[in-house]
Amino acid sequence: MKALFAGLALAAMVLPGVVANGAAAADYKAEYKLSTVLGKPFPWGIGGDRWAELVKEKTNGRINVKMYPGSALVNGDQTKEFTALRQGVIDMAVGSTINWSPQVKELNLFSLPFLMPDHKAMDALTQGPVGKQLFDLLATKDVVPLAWGENGFREVSNSKHAITKPEDLKGLKIRVVGSPLYLDTFTALGANPTQMSWADAQPALSTGAVDGQENPVAVFTAAKLPTLGQKHLTLWGYVADPLIFVVNKEVWNSWSKEDQEAVRAAAVQAAAEEVAIARKGITAQDDSLLKELATQGVAVVQLTPEQQKAFQTATRAVYDKWAKTIGPDLVKAAETSVAGR
Ligand code: X2X
């Protein structure tokens, strides 16, 4: 009798461990769906693909990730991505702060006109206390944020004429992304903004339903926007959107500690590589992408600091209005990080 009890007690002690380990492996999905807006050859898509590849490698194939570009998991509506991620319709994502801003108002921070003068300023935010605060916030919303990537500084293009001063935007129909902040910014500049998804933007540019758009140079080139009549590009650096590598929290919790750390390390590595790709060809040291645009008949305007100031002044009220929505303390912390970069 004593021996039987001892045996049962031992089984009870050992079994949960066996079950837990067995269950963990058995609970792994055959495929984890990774959402992005842009696929390859955009830096964003290269980053997502690289993350998937590194996850497979670092987990010895235990975690199999498939990338779904074109916001395919939300029928092309990129502003629904964050909700789908929270609900578990999407397992993982590399998403733009702009597209998640409708649900996470603090992410509008990066869309405040002229908050970030350069890449160093972006790094000061994402890699400093502000980035940590935003990750802590996201962690309360059913996702596990792992690393910051980059879409980039969003430059304005159009099919009509050069833009060197706010007045040049008067009456131009400009496609903007999914946060209402952008409607305010372009309205303040006298343009006629209209919000639509990236999927709808390309046909709208091609038919002339809209005159212009704003996106990073790497996106402008890879999407071949000059072939859609976008012959005027102004480098004004008014906002930049970082990308965030995340995993749905329930999915994350279903993984072993070892696999969680492998997925995290893969995200950190893929994001660092992606940021480097996103910045290629558009800096003072390496302007190869800008040179290539000139050969495609694109007239590229680089604003002088004085010219840029006029746009900043014209959008100052939008900045102040949205700073209240985002949270004055967070905006103040961001301004401090930028100033101290
Ligand atoms: O829709 C856009 O302009 C894009 C691709 O840059 C984003 O998803 C924010």
Residues whose N, C-alpha, C, O or C-beta is under 5 A from the ligand:
A	BS01	X2X	V37 S96 I98 V177 W198 E214 N215
